[in-house]
Amino acid sequence: MSYIHIENAGKTFLQNGEEFTALADVNLDIEKGEFICLLGPSGCGKSTLLNGIAGFDLVNKGSITIDGEEVKGPSTNNVTIFQNYGLLPWRTVLKNVELGLESQNMDKKKRKEIARKYLQVVKLENFENSFPHQLSGGMQQRVAIARALAVNPEILFMDEPFGALDAITRMKLQDDILDICKNEKKTIIFVTHDIEEAVYLADRIVVMTPNPGKVKGVLTVPLHHFRDRTSGDFLLVRDKIFELLNMKTEETIEYQI
């Protein structure tokens, strides 16, 4: 069985007394160390699926297992990074990165050593004594990434983490997360509605469609990291995504270019 196994997963809510289906019949297997992008328009169930895998909001149909164990709630082995950074404004950068380590009965010296290591990974070693309000948005998101990596998670869940950033900062952080993926060998599940971002980052792209949220297709990206956004191969994959989004079919399509 795959590292993450999703079988006939669905999520329904009661809305104004009626049942609303946010997610339906999702089947997906994810291998350890893969970079998966969940791609689609707003309302297609990307974040619902992410939250189901992460254990924040469990699916109520089908099943999701991680390493053979059914997901019944959030795990300390996994970390989620959101768009809003979630830094504590009264703590320095270093203290923010140490936050997740404080519950691990680790001595202060070791905690600082690990936090400084990951500030170096995200290239913020010179800002350890700064406070969040003194940093740009992109720098704050790097602190959030360092804090996540410091606890050595098995899986990084990322819910449109670069969505609020300007285009240049966003591209820089995309390169940073690819560096981290290569060096730290983490499994990453990344939600985005940006097609080019998905093509640039992912090993496989899971294309989702709304009403209800379903997996329309899964495309394996045959490009090495790092990728040239202007190359013919890159544009070919991007065009395949457009084609898949516009295709009228009830079947889930597996694309291998």
C-alpha atoms as one frame of an Amber mdcrd trajectory, in Angstrom:
protein
   0.000   0.000   0.000   1.146   3.527  -0.739   2.398   5.859   2.010  -0.816
   7.916   1.795  -3.842   5.965   0.567  -7.125   7.773  -0.128 -10.068   5.552
  -1.001 -13.539   6.788  -2.027 -13.087   9.770   0.298 -15.937  12.235   0.631
 -17.001  15.126   2.825 -20.533  16.394   3.348 -21.836  19.294   5.441 -25.269
  20.409   6.543 -25.940  23.820   4.999 -29.250  25.567   5.680 -30.753  22.233
   6.629 -29.613  20.544   3.420 -26.681  18.234   2.771 -23.868  19.846   0.785
 -21.198  17.654  -0.807 -17.806  19.364  -0.683 -15.788  16.323  -1.738 -16.854
  13.123  -3.499 -15.283   9.771  -4.403 -11.633  10.807  -4.176  -9.157   8.008
  -4.868  -5.460   8.836  -4.721  -2.166   7.236  -3.714   0.851   9.313  -2.670
   4.337   7.907  -2.193   6.791   8.959   0.489   8.963  11.875  -0.647   6.572
  12.994  -3.412   5.716  16.640  -4.044   1.998  16.685  -4.849   0.092  19.791
  -5.932  -3.687  19.900  -5.487  -4.783  22.270  -8.254  -8.130  23.749  -9.171
 -10.459  26.751  -8.909 -11.953  28.027  -5.645 -14.568  25.700  -4.226 -13.226
  22.508  -5.788 -12.352  20.842  -2.480  -8.550  21.308  -2.485  -8.354  22.586
   1.086 -11.079  20.166   2.199  -8.978  17.264   0.924  -5.801  18.705   2.481
  -7.556  19.110   5.849  -8.881  15.569   5.596  -5.392  14.125   5.038  -3.939
  16.361   7.773  -6.666  15.268  10.188  -8.048  18.734  10.938 -11.470  18.068
   9.401 -11.964  14.355   8.808 -13.721  12.958   5.757 -17.071  11.343   6.588
 -17.121   8.958   3.643 -14.438   6.510   2.524 -11.046   6.432   4.225  -7.601
   8.035   4.377  -4.574   6.197   5.736  -0.990   7.370   6.291   1.644   4.655
   6.555  -1.113   2.089   7.046  -2.826   3.964   9.908  -6.263   5.541   9.466
  -6.241   9.324   9.890  -8.289  10.090  13.009  -6.903  13.517  13.851  -3.843
  15.765  13.471  -0.466  14.104  14.012   2.615  15.623  15.602   4.557  13.906
  12.789   3.069  16.330  10.249   2.962  20.119   9.985   0.685  22.520   8.092
   1.819  25.884   6.712  -0.937  28.392   5.944  -1.085  31.581   3.921  -1.217
  33.844   6.984   2.182  32.798   8.477   0.822  32.318  12.022   3.851  33.865
  13.758   3.603  35.118  17.338   4.296  38.879  17.185   5.776  39.100  20.697
   8.433  36.463  19.990  11.643  36.974  18.043  12.278  35.059  14.824  14.453
  32.567  16.703  11.835  32.079  19.423   9.121  31.569  16.793  11.167  28.802
  15.169  11.776  27.218  18.577   8.045  27.130  19.330   7.323  23.587  18.133
  10.421  22.246  19.875   9.378  23.535  23.297   6.959  20.648  23.827   9.682
  18.058  23.185  11.475  18.311  26.548  14.593  19.485  24.773  17.230  21.584
  26.535  17.509  25.239  25.517  20.934  24.865  23.921  19.801  22.043  21.608
  16.596  23.912  20.776  18.506  27.024  19.728  20.951  24.921  17.712  18.122
  23.304  15.701  16.274  26.612  15.242  19.441  28.310  13.955  20.071  25.416
  11.558  16.683  25.920   9.905  17.005  29.694   9.851  20.132  29.033   7.771
  18.114  26.692   5.514  15.640  29.528   4.776  18.466  32.112   4.595  17.363
  34.173   7.603  20.247  33.480   9.984  20.951  37.221  10.280  17.416  38.002
  11.477  17.105  35.726  14.521  16.625  38.649  16.920  14.109  40.500  14.732
  10.363  40.495  15.399   7.756  39.484  12.767   6.563  43.070  12.184  10.109
  43.995  11.112  10.062  41.434   8.272   8.524  41.412   4.809   5.724  38.964
   4.001   8.105  36.648   2.198  10.526  36.645   5.125   7.691  35.894   7.554
   6.668  32.905   5.441  10.270  31.677   5.505  10.167  31.831   9.302   6.967
  29.755   9.216   8.708  27.208   6.963  11.742  27.080   9.285   9.451  26.554
  12.286   7.725  23.689  10.463  10.998  22.012   9.447  12.534  22.348  12.920
  10.234  19.651  14.340  11.336  17.262  11.548   7.877  16.404  10.184   7.177
  13.446   7.911   4.709  15.468   5.805   4.464  19.191   5.058   0.938  20.327
   4.232   0.968  23.729   2.504  -2.316  25.551   1.877  -1.680  28.277  -0.724
   1.324  29.425   1.343   2.536  31.968  -1.235  -0.889  33.262  -2.283  -0.590
  36.643  -0.565   2.902  37.423  -1.869   4.028  39.478  -4.861   5.128  37.580
  -7.973   8.903  38.029  -7.516   8.871  36.966  -3.842   6.608  34.061  -4.741
   9.024  32.753  -7.372  11.936  33.035  -4.956  10.079  31.060  -2.309   9.144
  28.428  -4.888  12.872  27.897  -5.489  13.466  27.773  -1.725  10.812  25.114
  -1.162  12.264  23.014  -3.996  15.705  23.253  -2.339  14.147  22.137   0.924
  12.272  19.306  -0.786  15.482  18.051  -2.378  17.667  18.368   0.724  15.200
  17.397   3.456  13.364  14.673   1.456   9.937  15.557   2.836   6.555  14.511
   1.500   4.811  17.750   0.491   1.132  18.249  -0.311   0.680  21.760  -1.683
  -2.642  23.481  -2.458  -2.676  26.077  -5.248  -4.959  27.547  -7.900  -1.954
  28.748  -9.935  -1.258  26.408 -12.879   2.316  27.585 -13.481   3.148  27.258
  -9.790   1.921  23.653  -9.852   3.923  22.825 -12.993   7.046  24.423 -11.495
   6.868  22.572  -8.180   5.131  19.229  -8.439   6.156  15.667  -9.161   2.461
  15.053  -9.828  -0.443  17.466 -10.192  -3.889  16.436  -8.971  -6.454  18.469
 -10.925  -9.741  18.991  -9.081 -13.119  20.269 -10.237 -16.048  21.660  -8.198
 -19.697  20.800  -7.543 -18.900  18.448  -5.931 -15.122  18.480  -5.455 -13.625
  15.589  -7.397 -10.292  14.518  -8.836 -10.584  15.038 -12.582  -7.087  13.939
 -13.459  -3.584  13.252 -12.205  -0.660  14.416 -14.311   2.926  13.259 -13.806
   5.328  16.134 -14.528   8.277  14.771 -16.585  10.620  17.658 -15.770  13.637
  17.846 -13.489  13.941  20.463 -10.757  14.749  23.289 -11.304  12.520  24.114
 -14.257  12.662  26.702 -17.001   9.265  28.430 -17.082   9.825  29.457 -20.722
  10.847  26.041 -22.110   8.724  24.134 -24.577   8.428  21.175 -22.199   7.175
  23.404 -19.385   4.590  25.005 -21.679   3.506  21.568 -22.913   2.695  20.452
 -19.361   0.897  23.746 -18.676  -1.209  23.284 -21.812  -2.099  19.719 -20.775
  -3.417  21.117 -17.488  -5.588  23.639 -19.355  -6.829  20.827 -21.585  -7.688
  18.673 -18.583  -9.518  21.503 -16.808 -11.653  22.132 -19.904 -12.307  18.477
 -20.708 -15.857  17.213 -20.207 -15.528  13.750 -18.699 -16.761  11.894 -15.640
 -13.707   9.648 -15.585 -10.494  10.329 -13.703  -7.622  10.643 -16.163  -4.013
   9.643 -15.464  -1.671  11.686 -17.660   1.913  10.658 -18.404   3.581  12.975
 -20.895
